[in-house]
Amino acid sequence: MEFYVRVDVTENLVMEALEKETPAPLVVFREKLSSYIKVFHVDTIYSFMTVEVEDETVEKVETHLRETWNLCFPGYENAITVYVTAKDNSELSEDMLAIYNAYFGWEDYLRFVTDFTDEVPLLKEKNGFNHFRMMNFLVSIDSGCGMSQLLSSFSEYLLHTEVFPKKKESNLEYIIDNDEDHGYTKANDFIDALWDEDEYNQVVSVDISYYLQENKTDELRNFLKRLDKLQDHYIFLFRIPYLSDKPYQQIRNTIADLLPIYEFRMKPYSNLELRENAVDIILKCDYKTTIEADNVIQHKIELEKMDGRFYGMKTSTKVANEAIMAKVKQDVMNLRRGKEPDKTLITAEDLAALAPTKNVDNLSGFEELDQMIGMEEIHKKIEEIVAQVKISLENTKMDRPSLHMRFTGAPGTGKTTVARIIGKIFREQGILRKGNFFEFSARSLCAEYVGQTAPRTAQICRDAYGSVLFLDEAYSLYAKDASGNDYGKEAITTLIAEMENHRDDLVVIMAGYTNDMDELMEANSGLRSRMPFILEFKNYTKEQLAQIYIKMARRHFTLEEGLEEDVTAYFNSLSQQYMSSREFANARFVRNLYERTWSKAALRASEKGTSSAMLLREDFKNATLEKEFSEKLVSNKMIGFQ
């Protein structure tokens, strides 16, 4: 007898192998099973599935798999999940093949169909499908994690189990809300639509996130009561976002009080799972990728997450498509240059346009810090922190200090850049495992419904384990006059738990204005004590602003004689009132002026039909005459310009 098998391994074990640069656990496992398992259909660092396992029973196959795993990885018995189902030539068997080959995760769904497939013959014997059709499913899943695919898969599966007698042309999906302007459906209209269906006996997906709002529990109960008469005709998949345990149990209990339900809770995908999905898509296009290319793909996924608008596997798939197109474009460019490309291998160089590189110069972290203007005090403070931590690491009797930090200061004073460099320094000094840098606007931690913020915040923290998590405008998480549905405090509570539980493997840096950060510390009594280090970023002086401009310009251009004096004169003429205001962006103001200057130079060169690598005094003067740069001066007279 033959079987379909799927084995999933925990992310922690995968990460451990990647960090040690040892073979992926499932690669080792596969080699050990080579005499037992003949053909692999799927093989990633997370899961594999075979179509030809010859043995007597499902139980015996699973036992053999687990015993072999324990020989390969003693002490990691609970690091794998095994699913086994018998293979035959039926359509249901082909459904199981497709389901086992689905996205990462989906543990509850995989377990349900594996078990239910074995139950189907007994249900048929007892004429029990009528009872099963009275069941419903609560699906807790975020956007982009595969709800539509789940609906399609489940509908097909139930058709081939013969729970439903025939296939529907399309699946029914609804989102309940009182607002009909965005494709939503009012509860009354939803129920009317189901009664108006020509054919019943199908699965219906209904998003009930609307009822997660405060004071909607009674409204949800009334809605569920009205569905009772439709129970003979439909199986409902009630969809909600992935929630923390308490609010999840509240809505789960409300539904279970009225309707029988199964539960599918699908955790948000980690960055590593999203990367593996993208790489898997690329592999199916007959490409191979280098580890460095995989890292670029993961970095691109991380960047996609940072604006708070992220769509799970949809975004991962988008990144994979962009990577493939970047490879094709690079190959075409090489062919035009007379260079034969490797059409089977994708390298980091092929993906250079996909995501900005993290390290442009081959400098150490402290060397990068030395290159920054006006960071002498910050440099000294970071040296003190590193020295303190290293002493605690060498002395087992000492507790390692909490490394979470507060960065205070105005915009454009280097907070983000220094936070990125700290990750690099801590990796080089053996303080952090990875030293990567994750930047988020603090409000992007907050979600739309009660209970959704905590899982989102926790997932962001999990992605940043071993690295630096930088939260800009952190004070936006707390407002004294916030309404009851503001979830900033929920995000802070989750952050504090993560900061404490992973204090040796995560550095959280919160940034904002000094007064705003002081107010933030009032939001939770434990927040201040867990962020003992305060780095103050002072506004740049006029002299430092001029130095920053000149350094930027020299990096790409030759400067006309006298231009440096003009730059110094310009910054000396800035209004002190403007430089002290919240409107002033420090180094960002400098960068904007520099970019405006070389755009003037580019226009000048284009009009003359030349390509010049020199910035002229007239380029700089023309840039400073524009309103955003001229109205901030002490007077309208441009000092130093003749």
C-alpha positions in Angstrom: 0.0 0.0 0.0 1.2 3.5 -0.8 0.8 6.7 1.2 1.0 10.5 0.9 3.2 12.0 3.6 3.9 15.5 4.7 6.4 16.4 7.4 6.8 20.0 8.7 9.7 21.1 10.9 9.6 24.0 13.4 11.1 27.3 12.3 13.5 27.4 15.3 15.3 24.3 14.1 15.5 25.6 10.6 16.9 29.0 11.8 19.5 27.2 14.0 20.7 25.2 10.9 20.9 28.4 8.7 22.8 30.3 11.3 25.3 27.5 11.8 25.5 27.0 8.0 24.7 23.3 8.4 22.4 21.3 6.1 18.7 21.9 6.5 17.2 19.4 9.0 14.9 17.9 6.4 17.8 17.4 4.0 19.5 15.3 6.6 16.2 13.5 7.4 15.6 12.7 3.7 19.0 11.2 3.3 18.4 8.9 6.3 15.1 7.9 4.7 16.4 7.3 1.2 16.0 3.6 1.4 12.5 3.9 2.6 11.0 6.8 0.7 11.3 6.6 -3.1 10.0 9.9 -4.6 9.7 13.4 -3.1 7.1 15.7 -4.6 8.0 18.7 -2.5 11.3 19.4 -0.8 11.9 22.8 1.0 13.7 23.6 4.2 10.3 23.5 5.9 8.4 20.5 4.6 8.5 17.6 2.2 6.0 15.1 0.9 6.4 11.8 -0.7 4.0 9.8 -3.0 5.6 6.4 -2.7 5.9 4.9 0.7 5.2 1.2 0.9 4.0 -0.1 4.2 1.0 -1.7 5.9 -0.8 1.0 7.9 -0.8 4.8 8.4 0.3 4.3 12.0 3.3 2.2 11.0 4.4 4.8 8.4 4.2 7.6 11.0 6.0 5.6 13.6 8.8 4.8 11.2 9.1 8.5 10.2 9.3 9.6 13.9 11.8 7.0 14.9 14.0 7.9 12.0 13.7 11.6 12.9 14.7 10.9 16.5 17.8 9.1 15.3 18.8 12.2 13.2 17.9 14.8 15.8 17.8 13.3 19.3 16.2 15.7 21.8 14.1 17.4 19.1 11.2 14.9 19.1 8.6 17.7 19.1 10.3 19.7 16.3 8.3 17.9 13.5 4.6 17.5 12.6 3.7 14.4 10.6 0.6 13.9 8.4 0.0 10.5 6.6 -2.9 9.4 4.5 -3.4 6.4 2.3 -3.0 6.8 -1.5 -5.4 5.4 -4.1 -6.6 6.4 -7.5 -9.6 8.4 -6.3 -10.3 12.1 -6.7 -10.2 12.5 -2.9 -6.7 11.1 -2.8 -5.7 13.6 -5.4 -7.2 16.3 -3.2 -5.0 15.2 -0.3 -2.0 15.4 -2.6 -2.9 19.0 -3.4 -3.6 19.9 0.2 -0.3 18.4 1.4 1.4 20.5 -1.3 -0.3 23.7 -0.1 1.3 26.7 1.6 3.4 26.6 4.7 1.4 26.5 8.0 -2.3 25.5 7.8 -1.7 23.0 10.6 -5.3 22.8 11.8 -6.6 22.3 8.2 -4.0 19.6 7.5 -4.9 17.8 10.6 -8.6 18.0 10.0 -8.6 16.7 6.4 -6.1 13.9 7.4 -8.3 12.7 10.2 -11.6 13.3 8.4 -10.5 11.3 5.3 -10.2 8.3 7.6 -13.7 9.0 9.1 -15.4 9.3 5.7 -16.1 5.5 5.2 -17.7 5.3 8.6 -19.9 8.3 8.0 -21.0 6.8 4.7 -21.8 3.6 6.4 -23.9 5.3 9.1 -25.4 7.8 6.7 -23.8 10.5 8.8 -23.1 13.3 6.2 -26.3 15.0 7.3 -24.9 15.5 10.7 -21.5 16.7 9.4 -23.3 19.3 7.2 -24.6 20.9 10.5 -20.9 21.7 11.4 -19.3 25.1 10.8 -15.7 26.4 10.9 -14.1 29.4 12.6 -11.1 30.4 10.6 -8.7 32.9 12.3 -6.5 34.0 9.5 -4.9 37.3 8.4 -5.1 38.8 4.9 -2.8 37.3 2.4 -2.5 34.0 4.2 -4.7 32.0 1.8 -8.4 32.3 2.8 -9.6 32.2 -0.8 -7.4 29.2 -1.5 -8.6 27.5 1.6 -12.2 28.0 0.6 -11.5 26.6 -2.9 -9.5 23.7 -1.5 -12.1 22.8 1.1 -15.0 23.0 -1.3 -13.3 20.6 -3.7 -12.4 18.3 -0.9 -15.9 18.1 0.5 -17.2 17.4 -3.1 -14.9 14.4 -3.4 -15.8 13.1 0.0 -19.4 13.2 -1.2 -20.4 15.4 1.7 -21.9 17.6 -1.1 -23.4 15.9 -4.1 -22.1 18.1 -6.9 -19.6 20.8 -7.7 -20.6 24.5 -7.6 -19.4 26.8 -10.4 -18.1 29.4 -8.0 -17.5 29.7 -4.3 -19.5 32.2 -2.2 -17.5 34.8 -0.3 -19.0 37.6 1.8 -17.8 40.4 4.1 -20.4 41.5 6.7 -20.5 45.2 7.5 -23.1 48.0 7.6 -20.9 49.9 5.0 -21.8 48.8 1.5 -19.5 51.2 -0.3 -16.5 48.9 -0.2 -17.9 45.6 -1.4 -19.3 44.7 2.0 -22.7 43.1 2.6 -25.2 43.9 5.3 -26.3 41.0 7.4 -29.9 41.0 6.2 -28.8 41.1 2.6 -26.4 38.3 3.2 -29.2 36.0 4.5 -31.5 37.0 1.7 -28.9 36.2 -0.8 -28.4 32.7 0.5 -32.1 32.0 0.5 -32.2 33.2 -3.2 -29.5 30.7 -4.3 -30.7 28.3 -6.9 -28.7 25.5 -5.3 -27.7 24.9 -1.7 -25.3 22.4 -0.3 -22.0 24.3 -0.5 -19.4 26.0 1.6 -19.8 29.7 2.2 -17.0 32.0 3.5 -18.3 34.9 5.6 -16.0 37.5 7.1 -17.4 38.5 10.5 -14.6 40.8 11.6 -17.3 43.5 11.8 -18.5 41.9 15.0 -15.1 42.3 16.7 -15.9 45.9 17.4 -16.9 46.9 20.8 -20.5 46.2 21.9 -21.3 44.0 18.8 -21.6 40.7 20.7 -25.4 40.8 20.9 -25.6 41.8 17.3 -23.4 38.7 16.4 -25.7 36.4 18.4 -28.8 37.7 16.6 -27.0 37.1 13.3 -26.0 33.6 14.2 -29.6 32.7 15.3 -30.9 33.8 11.9 -28.4 31.4 10.3 -29.8 28.4 12.1 -32.5 27.8 9.5 -29.8 27.7 6.8 -27.7 25.0 8.6 -29.2 22.2 6.5 -28.1 23.9 3.3 -24.6 25.4 3.9 -21.4 24.9 5.8 -20.1 28.3 7.0 -16.5 29.3 7.2 -16.6 32.2 9.7 -13.5 34.2 9.0 -11.8 36.6 11.5 -8.2 38.0 11.7 -5.6 36.1 13.7 -6.2 37.2 17.3 -4.6 36.8 20.7 -6.0 34.1 22.9 -8.5 36.0 25.1 -10.4 37.9 22.3 -10.3 34.8 20.1 -11.9 32.7 22.9 -14.5 35.3 23.4 -15.8 35.2 19.8 -15.2 31.5 19.6 -17.4 30.9 22.6 -20.1 33.2 21.3 -20.4 31.2 18.1 -20.0 27.8 19.9 -22.9 28.7 22.2 -25.2 28.7 19.1 -23.6 26.6 16.4 -21.3 23.5 16.3 -17.8 24.5 15.1 -14.4 23.3 14.2 -11.5 25.7 14.5 -8.7 26.6 12.0 -6.2 29.1 13.6 -3.5 30.0 11.1 -0.6 32.0 12.4 0.9 34.9 10.4 3.8 33.8 8.2 7.3 34.5 9.4 9.8 36.2 7.1 11.6 32.9 6.6 8.4 31.2 5.5 7.6 34.1 3.2 11.1 33.8 1.8 10.8 30.1 1.2 7.6 30.6 -0.6 9.2 33.1 -3.0 12.2 30.8 -3.5 10.0 27.9 -4.2 8.2 29.8 -6.9 11.6 30.7 -8.4 12.7 27.0 -8.3 9.6 26.0 -10.2 10.8 28.2 -13.0 13.9 26.1 -13.3 16.1 28.6 -11.6 18.5 28.0 -8.7 19.3 30.7 -6.2 22.4 31.4 -4.1 22.2 32.0 -0.4 23.1 35.7 -1.0 20.2 36.0 -3.5 17.8 34.4 -0.9 18.9 37.0 1.6 18.2 39.8 -0.9 14.7 38.3 -1.4 14.2 38.2 2.4 15.4 41.8 2.7 12.9 42.9 0.0 10.1 41.1 1.9 11.2 42.9 5.1 11.0 46.3 3.3 7.5 45.5 2.0 6.4 44.9 5.6 7.6 48.3 6.9 4.8 50.5 5.7 2.1 48.5 7.5 0.4 47.4 4.3 1.5 43.8 3.8 -0.5 40.9 2.2 1.3 37.8 3.3 1.9 35.2 0.6 0.5 37.6 -2.1 3.4 40.0 -1.4 5.8 37.1 -1.2 4.6 35.9 -4.6 4.9 39.4 -6.0 8.5 39.6 -4.8 9.2 36.2 -6.5 7.8 37.5 -9.8 9.9 40.7 -9.5 13.0 38.6 -8.8 12.4 36.5 -11.9 11.9 39.6 -14.1 15.0 41.2 -12.6 17.0 38.1 -13.5 15.7 38.1 -17.1 16.4 41.8 -17.5 20.0 41.3 -16.2 20.5 38.4 -18.6 19.3 40.5 -21.5 21.7 43.3 -20.5 24.6 40.8 -20.4 23.7 39.5 -23.8 23.7 43.0 -25.3 27.2 43.5 -23.8 28.4 40.3 -25.5 28.5 38.4 -22.2 26.9 35.0 -22.0 24.8 34.8 -18.7 24.1 31.8 -16.5 20.5 31.3 -17.3 20.0 28.8 -14.5 21.4 30.6 -11.5 20.1 33.7 -9.8 22.7 35.6 -7.8 22.5 38.6 -5.5 24.0 40.7 -8.4 21.1 39.8 -10.6 18.7 41.2 -7.9 20.6 44.4 -7.2 17.7 46.5 -8.4 15.2 44.5 -6.3 16.2 45.9 -2.9 18.9 48.4 -1.7 21.9 46.7 -0.3 22.4 46.9 3.5 26.2 47.5 3.5 27.7 49.6 0.7 31.1 50.0 2.3 33.3 47.3 3.8 33.6 49.2 7.1 33.1 47.9 10.6 30.2 49.3 12.6 32.4 51.7 14.7 34.2 52.8 11.5 30.8 53.7 9.9 30.0 55.6 13.1 33.3 57.5 12.8 32.3 58.6 9.3 29.2 60.4 10.6 29.5 64.0 11.5 28.7 65.2 15.0 28.4 61.7 16.6 31.3 61.8 19.0 29.2 61.6 22.2 27.0 58.9 20.6 30.1 56.9 19.7 31.4 57.1 23.3 28.1 56.0 24.7 27.9 53.0 22.5 31.4 52.0 23.4 30.4 52.1 27.1 27.4 49.9 26.4 29.4 47.3 24.5 32.1 47.2 27.2 29.4 46.7 29.9 27.8 43.9 28.0 31.0 42.1 27.2 32.0 42.2 30.9 28.7 40.6 31.8 29.2 37.9 29.1 32.6 37.0 30.5 31.4 36.9 34.1 28.7 34.2 34.6 27.8 35.7 38.0 26.7 39.0 36.4 23.3 39.5 34.7 23.4 40.7 31.2 22.0 44.3 31.1 18.8 45.1 29.1 19.9 46.6 25.8 16.7 48.3 24.8 17.2 52.0 24.1 15.5 55.4 23.8 16.7 57.7 21.0 15.6 61.3 21.6 15.9 64.2 19.2 14.5 65.9 16.2 14.1 64.4 12.8 17.2 64.2 10.6 19.7 63.9 13.4 20.9 60.4 12.5 18.7 58.2 14.8 17.8 55.7 12.1 21.3 55.4 10.7 22.8 54.9 14.1 20.2 52.3 15.0 21.2 50.4 11.9 24.9 50.7 12.8 24.3 49.5 16.3 22.9 46.2 14.9 26.1 45.8 13.0 28.3 46.6 16.0 26.4 44.3 18.2 26.8 41.5 15.7 30.5 42.1 15.3 31.0 42.2 19.1 29.1 38.9 19.6 26.2 40.6 21.4 23.5 39.8 18.8 23.3 36.7 16.6 22.3 38.5 13.4 22.5 42.2 13.9 19.8 42.9 11.1 17.8 46.0 11.2 14.0 46.2 11.2 12.4 49.6 11.0 8.7 50.3 11.5 6.5 53.3 12.2 5.2 52.6 15.7 1.6 52.9 14.7 2.0 50.1 12.2 2.0 47.7 15.2 -1.6 48.6 15.8 -4.4 46.7 14.1 -8.1 47.4 13.4 -9.8 45.1 16.0 -9.5 44.2 19.6 -7.1 41.3 20.0 -5.5 41.7 16.6 -2.7 44.1 17.7 -1.0 41.7 20.1 -0.3 39.0 17.5 0.8 41.6 14.9 3.2 43.2 17.4 4.5 39.8 18.5 5.1 38.7 14.9 7.1 41.8 14.2 9.2 41.1 17.3 9.7 37.5 16.3 11.0 38.5 12.9 13.5 40.7 14.6 14.9 38.1 17.1 18.7 38.3 17.1 18.5 41.9 15.6 17.5 45.5 16.2 13.8 46.6 16.0 13.6 50.3 15.5 10.3 52.1 16.1 10.1 55.6 14.8 7.6 58.1 16.2 7.2 55.7 19.2 5.3 58.3 21.1 2.3 57.8 18.7 1.6 54.6 20.6 0.3 56.5 23.6 -2.0 59.5 23.9 -3.6 60.5 27.2 -6.8 61.5 25.5 -7.0 58.5 23.2 -10.4 56.9 22.6 -11.2 53.5 24.0 -10.6 51.8 20.7 -7.0 53.0 20.4 -4.7 49.9 20.5 -1.4 51.6 21.2 -1.5 50.4 24.8 -2.1 46.9 23.7 1.0 47.1 21.4 3.1 48.5 24.3 2.0 45.7 26.6 3.0 43.1 24.0 6.3 44.9 23.4 7.2 44.9 27.0 6.6 41.1 27.3 8.8 40.6 24.2 11.5 42.9 25.5 11.6 41.1 28.8 11.3 37.5 27.5 13.9 38.0 24.8 16.1 40.6 26.3 19.2 38.6 25.3 18.1 38.2 21.7 16.4 41.4 20.8 17.2 45.1 20.9 14.2 47.4 20.7 15.0 51.1 20.0 12.2 53.7 20.3 12.8 57.1 18.8 11.1 60.5 19.0 11.2 64.0 20.4 12.5 64.2 24.0 9.3 65.5 25.6 7.1 63.0 23.6 9.3 60.1 24.7 9.1 61.1 28.3 5.3 61.1 28.0 5.5 57.6 26.3 7.3 56.2 29.4 4.2 57.1 31.4 2.1 54.7 29.4 3.3 51.6 31.3 5.2 51.5 34.6 7.5 48.8 33.2 8.5 50.5 30.0 11.0 53.0 31.4 12.9 50.4 33.5 13.3 48.1 30.5 14.8 50.9 28.3 17.7 52.0 30.5 19.9 53.5 27.8 19.0 57.0 26.5 21.0 58.4 23.5 20.3 62.1 22.9 20.7 63.3 19.3 21.2 67.0 19.3 20.4 69.3 16.4 23.3 69.8 14.1 25.2 73.1 14.3 25.3 75.3 11.2 29.0 74.3 10.7 28.1 70.6 10.9 25.2 71.1 8.4 27.7 72.6 5.9 30.1 69.8 6.5 27.4 67.2 5.8 26.5 69.0 2.6 30.1 69.1 1.4 30.6 65.5 2.3 27.5 64.4 0.3 28.6 66.5 -2.7 32.2 65.3 -2.8 31.0 61.7 -2.9 29.9 62.0 -6.5 31.0 65.4 -7.8 34.0 67.7 -8.2 33.2 71.1 -6.6 33.9 74.4 -8.3 36.4 76.6 -6.4 34.5 78.9 -4.0 31.5 76.5 -3.7 32.4 75.3 -0.2 32.6 78.9 1.0 29.1 79.6 -0.5 27.7 76.5 1.3 29.2 77.6 4.6 27.8 81.1 4.2 24.3 79.8 3.3 24.0 77.6 6.4 25.4 80.4 8.6 22.5 82.5 7.3 19.8 80.1 8.3 17.3 81.5 10.9 18.0 80.2 14.4 14.3 80.3 15.0 13.7 78.0 12.1 16.6 75.6 13.1 15.0 75.3 16.6 11.5 74.6 15.3 10.0 71.1 14.8 9.7 72.0 11.1 13.5 71.8 10.7 14.7 68.4 9.5 18.4 68.8 10.0 20.3 66.4 7.7 17.2 65.7 5.7 17.0 69.4 4.9 20.7 69.2 3.8 20.0 66.1 1.6 17.0 67.8 -0.1 19.2 70.9 -0.8 22.0 68.7 -2.2 19.7 66.8 -4.4 18.1 70.0 -5.7 21.6 71.3 -6.5 22.7 68.4 -8.6 19.3 68.4 -10.4 20.2 72.0 -11.4 23.6 70.8 -12.5 22.0 68.0 -14.5 19.6 70.4 -16.2 22.5 72.8 -17.0 24.6 70.0 -18.5 21.6 68.7 -20.6 20.9 72.2 -22.0 24.6 72.5 -23.1 24.7 69.0 -24.4 27.5 67.9 -22.1 27.8 65.5 -19.2 29.5 67.2 -16.2 30.6 65.7 -13.0 31.2 69.1 -11.4 28.9 71.2 -9.2 29.1 74.9 -9.9 28.4 77.8 -7.6 25.5 78.8 -9.9 24.0 75.4 -9.4 24.0 75.8 -5.6 22.7 79.4 -5.8 19.8 78.4 -8.1 18.9 75.7 -5.7 18.9 78.0 -2.6 16.7 80.6 -4.4 13.8 78.2 -4.4 11.1 79.0 -1.9 11.6 76.1 0.5 15.3 77.0 0.9 15.3 80.8 0.7 12.4 81.7 3.1 14.2 80.2 6.1 17.1 82.7 6.0 17.8 85.6 8.5 17.3 88.0 5.6 16.6 87.8 1.9 20.2 88.9 1.2 22.2 85.8 0.2 25.4 86.2 2.2 28.6 85.3 0.3 27.0 85.3 -3.2 28.3 87.8 -5.7 
